[in-house]
Amino acid sequence: MDEIDRAILRELQDDGRLSNQELAQRVGLTPSPCMRRVRQLEQDGVIQGYRAVIDPDAVGRAFEVLVSIEVKRDREVVEAFESALQGIPDVVEAYRLFGSPGCLLRIAVADLRAYERLWIERLTALSGVTEVNSQIIMKRIKEPRGLPVDG
């Protein structure tokens, strides 16, 4: 990957809706080679997709919670737990961690009542869960803006 590829990645992370013409102009290429590079980055799996960034208030999910969960340290239990998380749309991110806690979730719901219902009905009911700790997000200080792609 050269500096032009990195420039393409920076620009697309900033605005994934750029036309090929505008992208080419910004990175100093003509449209045709720019499109070839973008397609190659997609084929190589460097660019994994394009998404819209949605305002949580607009869709009724402005109440965010970071949840650390301990799960029994058994391969089958962990696999079943991770599979079950896939079916909970309120869990918008999930990470298996080394050490303790074993899992960290980011949850987006409407309000405290909705989170309490999720906590009681879904999270604590998951097989193998031994502990659930919640940290309510007061303020997002830094928004996710993509990955640094400098050489």
Secondary structure by P-SEA (a helix, b strand, c coil): ccaaaaaaaaaaaacccccaaaaaaaacccaaaaaaaaaaaaaaccccccccccccccccccbbbbbbbbccccaaaaaaaaaaaaacccccbbbbbcccccbbbbbbcccaaaaaaaaaccccccccccbbbbbbbcccccccccccccc
